[in-house]
Amino acid sequence: MGDPGPTGRYGNFGGRFVPESLMPACLELEVAFRDAWADPAFRGELDGILASYAGRPTPVTECTRLSDRLGIRLFLKREDLTHTGSHKINNVLGQALLTRRMGKPRIIAETGAGQHGVATATAAALFGLECTVFMGEVDTERQELNVFRMEVLGTEVVPVKTGSRTLKDAVNEALREWVATVEHTHYCIGSVMGPHPFPYMVRELQRVVGNEARAQCRELLAGDDPDVVVACVGGGSNAAGTFAGFVDTKARLVGVEAAGGAAATIGIPGVLHGMKSRLLQDEAGQILEAESISAGLDYPGIGPEHAHLAETGRATYAMANDDEVVEAMMLLARTEGILPALEPSHALAWIVREVGGAIEPGATVLLTLSGRGDKDVAQVRERLAQK
């Protein structure tokens, strides 16, 4: 998981597939990010804000009761404990600093579950930036609390009423807005997706998760790495950041997708949102709609670096269905007093299912708990009431 170079290619995937009108903006952004990332002053300011404002480093928690129940040693990297409640803040604070460095007064974003939108709204308020967030109309309804949080923070939330009215369509609208306003607007993309340099930039900004977790696990495991490192994958930013810390170890890397949006597992190579990756498509190459109880994983593609990791076999990708996810969410809440978001509950569901199969009894397993579940309580309550 190194530097993809100026082409932004990860093996057969990645690249920069954008209209001619956006090419200068992508090139400008790459130059700006590389310059900032090589600047000790920028890195120092970001590290300071991550510590004093976002609450880094986040701890690694051993789940003793659930571990005893499963017959493994399960550790959680607690991104749910960051300010705003998810890993999204790591990426957004870096991009907001970069926006200010580029001299642009406005930031826009897409969001599915709302966590990236809330994080972007938070950073915009912190740095005094104008902010607009595009969110599928379906997601504004199932994540009503996060919509209100963004509005309280001073952000305009634009419901997207086209297509499936979910994350894919929110990305479409954000890209259109960026084309029209690029001179004074930065598009703060939320995952390791889109045209280069976004997948590279977001992974580098999320690398802090994996770097911390690796050092923390070695302290807890007497110098060893976990046997298995697991994270949920939609676009895949929390997984990319986590895997970056362990890709050069012997740890097995596993990304878990929603069964209704498993692009890494059943997707076909194609181009969407400025990148070549694995996508859910029909025989004619038309993009299929993803389906998931989790708005954050309701995306018909996967980040290009994940597609490359899957193709080379360095990481494996699996699926979890909605029923398994809700059960896993409840299991962690009742055994450890930790309420996970639906997104990382996919990864936990795979762990529960695979102990004795893909996970050997007694193995050490690290799960990145990418967000807390407050935002999902109403949706899960409604689902349980229907049964």
HELIX and SHEET records of a PDB file:
HELIX    1   1 MET A   23  TRP A   37  1                                  15    
HELIX    2   2 PRO A   40  ILE A   49  1                                  10    
HELIX    3   3 LEU A   50  ALA A   54  3                                   5    
HELIX    4   4 THR A   64  LEU A   70  1                                   7    
HELIX    5   5 GLU A   79  LEU A   81  5                                   3    
HELIX    6   6 LYS A   88  ARG A  101  1                                  14    
HELIX    7   7 GLN A  115  PHE A  127  1                                  13    
HELIX    8   8 GLU A  137  ARG A  142  1                                   6    
HELIX    9   9 GLU A  144  VAL A  152  1                                   9    
HELIX   10  10 LEU A  167  THR A  181  1                                  15    
HELIX   11  11 PHE A  198  LEU A  220  1                                  23    
HELIX   12  12 SER A  237  ALA A  244  1                                   8    
HELIX   13  13 ALA A  263  ILE A  266  1                                   4    
HELIX   14  14 ALA A  295  LEU A  297  5                                   3    
HELIX   15  15 PRO A  304  THR A  312  1                                   9    
HELIX   16  16 ASP A  322  GLU A  336  1                                  15    
HELIX   17  17 LEU A  342  GLU A  354  1                                  13    
HELIX   18  18 ASP A  374  ASP A  376  5                                   3    
HELIX   19  19 VAL A  377  ALA A  385  1                                   9    
SHEET    1   A 2 ARG A   9  TYR A  10  0                                        
SHEET    2   A 2 PHE A  13  GLY A  14 -1                                        
SHEET    1   B 6 VAL A  60  GLU A  62  0                                        
SHEET    2   B 6 ARG A  73  ARG A  78 -1                                        
SHEET    3   B 6 THR A 364  LEU A 369  1                                        
SHEET    4   B 6 VAL A 228  CYS A 232  1                                        
SHEET    5   B 6 ARG A 252  ALA A 258  1                                        
SHEET    6   B 6 ALA A 315  ALA A 320  1                                        
SHEET    1   C 4 GLU A 156  VAL A 160  0                                        
SHEET    2   C 4 GLU A 130  GLY A 136  1                                        
SHEET    3   C 4 ARG A 106  THR A 111  1                                        
SHEET    4   C 4 THR A 185  TYR A 187  1                                        
SHEET    1   D 2 ILE A 268  LEU A 272  0                                        
SHEET    2   D 2 MET A 275  LEU A 279 -1                                        
END                                                                             
